Amino acid sequence: MPVVALLYAAAQVGAQSMQRYAAVPSSIVNILIGCIVVLVLIRSWLSARLREKEMKNHA
């Protein structure tokens, strides 16, 4: 978890810098972080389903 917290903080600081220097809305970073979280959750869900199917096939 500490690594995730550091990456999140770095993304937020980078977003603030981009907003200041390039006039890019910092909310874009929040959208990207949300997309990454959703993708990780989907991957975990699919992995669990595949393991479940393998268990049924071997039983």
TILUM-296374 format. One record per atom (N, C-alpha, C): residue number from 1; x, z, y; atom name. Coordinates in nm, 3 decimals. Atoms other than C-alpha are relative to their C-alpha. Layout:
N
nr->NUM | east->X | up->Z | north->Y | atom->CA $
...
This chain:
59
nr->1 | east->0.079 | up->0.000 | north->-0.120 | atom->N $
nr->1 | east->0.000 | up->0.000 | north->0.000 | atom->CA $
nr->1 | east->0.084 | up->0.000 | north->0.127 | atom->C $
nr->2 | east->-0.079 | up->0.002 | north->-0.123 | atom->N $
nr->2 | east->0.278 | up->0.067 | north->0.254 | atom->CA $
nr->2 | east->0.043 | up->-0.142 | north->0.039 | atom->C $
nr->3 | east->-0.040 | up->0.137 | north->-0.030 | atom->N $
nr->3 | east->0.388 | up->-0.296 | north->0.224 | atom->CA $
nr->3 | east->-0.115 | up->-0.076 | north->0.065 | atom->C $
nr->4 | east->0.117 | up->0.067 | north->-0.056 | atom->N $
nr->4 | east->0.036 | up->-0.419 | north->0.292 | atom->CA $
nr->4 | east->-0.024 | up->0.047 | north->0.144 | atom->C $
nr->5 | east->0.019 | up->-0.054 | north->-0.134 | atom->N $
nr->5 | east->0.010 | up->-0.188 | north->0.593 | atom->CA $
nr->5 | east->0.102 | up->-0.059 | north->0.098 | atom->C $
nr->6 | east->-0.102 | up->0.060 | north->-0.087 | atom->N $
nr->6 | east->0.337 | up->-0.322 | north->0.733 | atom->CA $
nr->6 | east->-0.030 | up->-0.146 | north->0.031 | atom->C $
nr->7 | east->0.034 | up->0.141 | north->-0.023 | atom->N $
nr->7 | east->0.229 | up->-0.683 | north->0.685 | atom->CA $
nr->7 | east->-0.120 | up->-0.014 | north->0.094 | atom->C $
nr->8 | east->0.117 | up->0.002 | north->-0.088 | atom->N $
nr->8 | east->-0.106 | up->-0.612 | north->0.850 | atom->CA $
nr->8 | east->0.041 | up->0.030 | north->0.144 | atom->C $
nr->9 | east->-0.047 | up->-0.035 | north->-0.134 | atom->N $
nr->9 | east->0.066 | up->-0.446 | north->1.146 | atom->CA $
nr->9 | east->0.080 | up->-0.113 | north->0.062 | atom->C $
nr->10 | east->-0.078 | up->0.113 | north->-0.051 | atom->N $
nr->10 | east->0.308 | up->-0.737 | north->1.178 | atom->CA $
nr->10 | east->-0.091 | up->-0.114 | north->0.042 | atom->C $
nr->11 | east->0.095 | up->0.107 | north->-0.036 | atom->N $
nr->11 | east->0.017 | up->-0.982 | north->1.179 | atom->CA $
nr->11 | east->-0.071 | up->0.033 | north->0.131 | atom->C $
nr->12 | east->0.067 | up->-0.040 | north->-0.123 | atom->N $
nr->12 | east->-0.158 | up->-0.783 | north->1.451 | atom->CA $
nr->12 | east->0.092 | up->-0.013 | north->0.122 | atom->C $
nr->13 | east->-0.097 | up->0.012 | north->-0.110 | atom->N $
nr->13 | east->0.155 | up->-0.766 | north->1.668 | atom->CA $
nr->13 | east->0.026 | up->-0.147 | north->0.031 | atom->C $
nr->14 | east->-0.018 | up->0.143 | north->-0.020 | atom->N $
nr->14 | east->0.214 | up->-1.136 | north->1.614 | atom->CA $
nr->14 | east->-0.119 | up->-0.064 | north->0.069 | atom->C $
nr->15 | east->0.122 | up->0.054 | north->-0.064 | atom->N $
nr->15 | east->-0.146 | up->-1.208 | north->1.713 | atom->CA $
nr->15 | east->-0.002 | up->0.033 | north->0.148 | atom->C $
nr->16 | east->-0.003 | up->-0.038 | north->-0.141 | atom->N $
nr->16 | east->-0.104 | up->-1.016 | north->2.035 | atom->CA $
nr->16 | east->0.102 | up->-0.083 | north->0.077 | atom->C $
nr->17 | east->-0.103 | up->0.082 | north->-0.065 | atom->N $
nr->17 | east->0.214 | up->-1.207 | north->2.114 | atom->CA $
nr->17 | east->-0.048 | up->-0.143 | north->0.019 | atom->C $
nr->18 | east->0.052 | up->0.137 | north->-0.011 | atom->N $
nr->18 | east->0.048 | up->-1.541 | north->2.040 | atom->CA $
nr->18 | east->-0.106 | up->-0.009 | north->0.109 | atom->C $
nr->19 | east->0.104 | up->0.000 | north->-0.103 | atom->N $
nr->19 | east->-0.243 | up->-1.446 | north->2.264 | atom->CA $
nr->19 | east->0.063 | up->0.003 | north->0.139 | atom->C $
nr->20 | east->-0.065 | up->-0.014 | north->-0.131 | atom->N $
nr->20 | east->-0.011 | up->-1.350 | north->2.548 | atom->CA $
nr->20 | east->0.074 | up->-0.127 | north->0.042 | atom->C $
nr->21 | east->-0.089 | up->0.110 | north->-0.036 | atom->N $
nr->21 | east->0.229 | up->-1.644 | north->2.532 | atom->CA $
nr->21 | east->-0.059 | up->-0.138 | north->-0.021 | atom->C $
nr->22 | east->0.051 | up->0.134 | north->0.032 | atom->N $
nr->22 | east->0.028 | up->-1.931 | north->2.384 | atom->CA $
nr->22 | east->-0.150 | up->-0.013 | north->0.023 | atom->C $
nr->23 | east->0.144 | up->0.000 | north->-0.026 | atom->N $
nr->23 | east->-0.329 | up->-1.839 | north->2.484 | atom->CA $
nr->23 | east->-0.081 | up->-0.029 | north->-0.126 | atom->C $
nr->24 | east->0.072 | up->0.013 | north->0.127 | atom->N $
nr->24 | east->-0.433 | up->-1.831 | north->2.118 | atom->CA $
nr->24 | east->-0.079 | up->0.129 | north->-0.020 | atom->C $
nr->25 | east->0.078 | up->-0.123 | north->0.019 | atom->N $
nr->25 | east->-0.720 | up->-1.590 | north->2.048 | atom->CA $
nr->25 | east->0.053 | up->0.084 | north->-0.117 | atom->C $
nr->26 | east->-0.053 | up->-0.088 | north->0.105 | atom->N $
nr->26 | east->-0.599 | up->-1.289 | north->1.847 | atom->CA $
nr->26 | east->-0.099 | up->0.017 | north->-0.114 | atom->C $
nr->27 | east->0.100 | up->-0.013 | north->0.107 | atom->N $
nr->27 | east->-0.923 | up->-1.291 | north->1.648 | atom->CA $
nr->27 | east->0.026 | up->-0.099 | north->-0.114 | atom->C $
nr->28 | east->-0.034 | up->0.096 | north->0.106 | atom->N $
nr->28 | east->-0.786 | up->-1.590 | north->1.454 | atom->CA $
nr->28 | east->0.077 | up->0.071 | north->-0.111 | atom->C $
nr->29 | east->-0.076 | up->-0.074 | north->0.100 | atom->N $
nr->29 | east->-0.547 | up->-1.351 | north->1.278 | atom->CA $
nr->29 | east->-0.094 | up->0.084 | north->-0.085 | atom->C $
nr->30 | east->0.098 | up->-0.077 | north->0.076 | atom->N $
nr->30 | east->-0.839 | up->-1.129 | north->1.178 | atom->CA $
nr->30 | east->-0.075 | up->-0.088 | north->-0.099 | atom->C $
nr->31 | east->0.067 | up->0.095 | north->0.089 | atom->N $
nr->31 | east->-1.013 | up->-1.432 | north->1.031 | atom->CA $
nr->31 | east->0.092 | up->-0.036 | north->-0.116 | atom->C $
nr->32 | east->-0.095 | up->0.033 | north->0.107 | atom->N $
nr->32 | east->-0.699 | up->-1.527 | north->0.836 | atom->CA $
nr->32 | east->0.019 | up->0.116 | north->-0.097 | atom->C $
nr->33 | east->-0.014 | up->-0.118 | north->0.086 | atom->N $
nr->33 | east->-0.656 | up->-1.172 | north->0.705 | atom->CA $
nr->33 | east->-0.124 | up->0.015 | north->-0.088 | atom->C $
nr->34 | east->0.123 | up->-0.007 | north->0.078 | atom->N $
nr->34 | east->-1.020 | up->-1.172 | north->0.596 | atom->CA $
nr->34 | east->-0.002 | up->-0.104 | north->-0.112 | atom->C $
nr->35 | east->-0.007 | up->0.105 | north->0.102 | atom->N $
nr->35 | east->-0.971 | up->-1.502 | north->0.412 | atom->CA $
nr->35 | east->0.096 | up->0.038 | north->-0.112 | atom->C $
nr->36 | east->-0.097 | up->-0.042 | north->0.102 | atom->N $
nr->36 | east->-0.665 | up->-1.366 | north->0.234 | atom->CA $
nr->36 | east->-0.058 | up->0.108 | north->-0.089 | atom->C $
nr->37 | east->0.063 | up->-0.106 | north->0.079 | atom->N $
nr->37 | east->-0.856 | up->-1.055 | north->0.126 | atom->CA $
nr->37 | east->-0.102 | up->-0.058 | north->-0.096 | atom->C $
nr->38 | east->0.101 | up->0.062 | north->0.086 | atom->N $
nr->38 | east->-1.142 | up->-1.267 | north->-0.009 | atom->CA $
nr->38 | east->0.067 | up->-0.076 | north->-0.114 | atom->C $
nr->39 | east->-0.070 | up->0.074 | north->0.105 | atom->N $
nr->39 | east->-0.900 | up->-1.491 | north->-0.200 | atom->CA $
nr->39 | east->0.061 | up->0.093 | north->-0.105 | atom->C $
nr->40 | east->-0.057 | up->-0.096 | north->0.094 | atom->N $
nr->40 | east->-0.725 | up->-1.191 | north->-0.355 | atom->CA $
nr->40 | east->-0.110 | up->0.061 | north->-0.087 | atom->C $
nr->41 | east->0.110 | up->-0.055 | north->0.077 | atom->N $
nr->41 | east->-1.059 | up->-1.043 | north->-0.459 | atom->CA $
nr->41 | east->-0.054 | up->-0.100 | north->-0.102 | atom->C $
nr->42 | east->0.047 | up->0.104 | north->0.093 | atom->N $
nr->42 | east->-1.171 | up->-1.373 | north->-0.615 | atom->CA $
nr->42 | east->0.098 | up->-0.014 | north->-0.115 | atom->C $
nr->43 | east->-0.101 | up->0.012 | north->0.105 | atom->N $
nr->43 | east->-0.844 | up->-1.398 | north->-0.805 | atom->CA $
nr->43 | east->-0.010 | up->0.116 | north->-0.098 | atom->C $
nr->44 | east->0.013 | up->-0.116 | north->0.087 | atom->N $
nr->44 | east->-0.883 | up->-1.045 | north->-0.939 | atom->CA $
nr->44 | east->-0.125 | up->-0.009 | north->-0.086 | atom->C $
nr->45 | east->0.126 | up->0.013 | north->0.073 | atom->N $
nr->45 | east->-1.243 | up->-1.111 | north->-1.040 | atom->CA $
nr->45 | east->0.012 | up->-0.104 | north->-0.111 | atom->C $
nr->46 | east->-0.018 | up->0.104 | north->0.101 | atom->N $
nr->46 | east->-1.153 | up->-1.434 | north->-1.219 | atom->CA $
nr->46 | east->0.093 | up->0.046 | north->-0.112 | atom->C $
nr->47 | east->-0.094 | up->-0.051 | north->0.099 | atom->N $
nr->47 | east->-0.863 | up->-1.267 | north->-1.395 | atom->CA $
nr->47 | east->-0.071 | up->0.097 | north->-0.095 | atom->C $
nr->48 | east->0.074 | up->-0.095 | north->0.083 | atom->N $
nr->48 | east->-1.091 | up->-0.988 | north->-1.520 | atom->CA $
nr->48 | east->-0.096 | up->-0.072 | north->-0.092 | atom->C $
nr->49 | east->0.094 | up->0.077 | north->0.083 | atom->N $
nr->49 | east->-1.346 | up->-1.240 | north->-1.644 | atom->CA $
nr->49 | east->0.073 | up->-0.072 | north->-0.112 | atom->C $
nr->50 | east->-0.075 | up->0.069 | north->0.104 | atom->N $
nr->50 | east->-1.082 | up->-1.438 | north->-1.832 | atom->CA $
nr->50 | east->0.045 | up->0.098 | north->-0.108 | atom->C $
nr->51 | east->-0.039 | up->-0.101 | north->0.098 | atom->N $
nr->51 | east->-0.951 | up->-1.121 | north->-1.998 | atom->CA $
nr->51 | east->-0.119 | up->0.042 | north->-0.085 | atom->C $
nr->52 | east->0.121 | up->-0.039 | north->0.071 | atom->N $
nr->52 | east->-1.306 | up->-1.027 | north->-2.091 | atom->CA $
nr->52 | east->-0.038 | up->-0.105 | north->-0.104 | atom->C $
nr->53 | east->0.031 | up->0.108 | north->0.094 | atom->N $
nr->53 | east->-1.366 | up->-1.366 | north->-2.252 | atom->CA $
nr->53 | east->0.099 | up->-0.003 | north->-0.115 | atom->C $
nr->54 | east->-0.101 | up->-0.003 | north->0.105 | atom->N $
nr->54 | east->-1.038 | up->-1.343 | north->-2.444 | atom->CA $
nr->54 | east->-0.026 | up->0.115 | north->-0.098 | atom->C $
nr->55 | east->0.031 | up->-0.114 | north->0.086 | atom->N $
nr->55 | east->-1.137 | up->-1.001 | north->-2.576 | atom->CA $
nr->55 | east->-0.117 | up->-0.033 | north->-0.093 | atom->C $
nr->56 | east->0.116 | up->0.037 | north->0.082 | atom->N $
nr->56 | east->-1.470 | up->-1.141 | north->-2.699 | atom->CA $
nr->56 | east->0.039 | up->-0.102 | north->-0.107 | atom->C $
nr->57 | east->-0.042 | up->0.103 | north->0.095 | atom->N $
nr->57 | east->-1.299 | up->-1.437 | north->-2.867 | atom->CA $
nr->57 | east->0.084 | up->0.059 | north->-0.112 | atom->C $
nr->58 | east->-0.088 | up->-0.060 | north->0.101 | atom->N $
nr->58 | east->-1.049 | up->-1.215 | north->-3.052 | atom->CA $
nr->58 | east->-0.073 | up->0.103 | north->-0.084 | atom->C $
nr->59 | east->0.073 | up->-0.105 | north->0.074 | atom->N $
nr->59 | east->-1.310 | up->-0.963 | north->-3.167 | atom->CA $
nr->59 | east->-0.082 | up->-0.057 | north->-0.114 | atom->C $
